[in-house]
Amino acid sequence: MKLTGYQKNRIESQCQPLIEKLKSQYVLKNPDKKYNCLVDIYIKWYRDYLYFCGKYKSENPDRLVDEFEGNFVRFKIIKPDSFEISYMRHTEKWFIIARDLTLNECLEMIEDTPTFHPV
């Protein structure tokens, strides 16, 4: 389903309080940069999908890259205010948890279910 810019902005604004809450829980103020550490959480669109993303950094001398992105939740837009929610498994494959949920139901599920958290 193709969304308008207005619809995407409305969805993003509804997601923002949860993004801020996740940041306060998982983005450390003074992380040990020897290892990959989460430095930001944000959302981004790709086609009809909305991704919750984490930005990771490392200062380990043996690192392959300085920073990278990891997606941890995906919403697929089915129809207006109807979503499919998935999480990224350790196998690097998306696993669908539920279909035909409202945006509020998806956000509550993310907040209440550690499987959807960026760790």
C-alpha positions, 0 to 999 in steps of 0.5 A: 500500500502506498502511503502519502507523506502526511500519513508517514509523518503521522505514523512517525510522530506516533512512534516518537515517544516509544523511540525516546523511551527505548533510547533512555533505556538502551543508549548508554551515556558513557558506553565501553567503546571497545565493543559495539555499543548502541549510540542511537535509535531511530525509524526509517522508511523503505517502501511500505515498511517502517523499520526501527533501527539501532546505530552502533559504534566501536573504537576497538582497534580490530573493528571492521567498521566504525559504525553500522546499522541494525534493524530490530523491528519492522512494520509492514503497512497492510492498509490504513491503520493495519500493520504486520509486525516482525522482529529480526531473528539471530538468523538475520531473517524477519519473523512475523509475530502478528498481522492486522494490528493497529499502530497503537497495538504494535507500539504497545507490543514493542514496549511490552515485549523484550523480543522487540528491543534492540539488544 
